[in-house]
Amino acid sequence: MQNGPAGLQKNMSKENVLFVIIGLLGGLIIGFVFANSVNQRAAVTVTGPARQNANIPPGHPEVPGAGGGGMQPEIRAAIDQAKKEPDNFDAQLKAAEFYYQIERFDGSIEFLKRANQLKPDSREVIVHLGNAYFDSGKYEDAERWYTSALAKRTDDVGVRTDLGLTFLFREKPDYDRAIKEFTRSLELDPNHAQTLQNLTVAYTKKGDSELANRTLARLEIFDPTNESLAKLREDIQKAEKK
């Protein structure tokens, strides 16, 4: 990202992708950690009650400033600076990052929108807006920002997969559209484990156990140590018995 804070200039790395399997009813949730502009992701199977923020895996270190302890001074200072300097792109981005870290996504979105107004062509900001809307559960809004990001770069497998997830998680899921986006991602990267995983979930939820099993078999070949394999297989078997 041009002229952004140093911690936000890194590109997303495929090995840092965080996805959370919560079973057939909950589907597979991709969580986005905005800090340092890297999506830090790890496979976990959630078997207990739903947590307050299902996007953070069990055992994840406490998010700085989150909880009842109030904002840390550096967070408050960054937010105050962004408010005092509305034309400072870096300040808007830094404030958005801090708000994301403490899981106040509405605040993050507010400052990301300001950054977007200052630099409408910044694709990184557009992707971050999609992520923030996704994590706040506003999937239709996330869809619009991800679509905008893909208009600038059509071969981004991660963003296209995230776009597919917006159709999987909305109140009225569109499984066919989710499957379409996941399939397009796999055309770009046939071995993309997260996409194969998401596609398996989509087929399972749609009730197409044959294609779910085929996709799971592909995942087993490309990623035989994937910790989600057993859960995905279990969900398919449950769906077949209905």
Secondary structure, 3 states (H helix, E strand, C coil): CCCCCHHHCCCCCHHHECEEECHHHHCEEECCCCHHHCCCECCEECCCCCCCCCCCCCCCCCCCCCCCCCCCHHHHHHHHHHHHCCCCHHHHHHHHHHHHHCCCHHHHHHHHHHHHHHCCCCHHHHHHHHHHHHHCCCHHHHHHHHHHHHHHCCCCHHHHHHHHHHHHHCCCCCHHHHHHHHHHHHHHCCCCHHHHHHHHHHHHHHCCHHHHHHHHHHHHHHCCCCCCHHHHHHHHHHHHHC
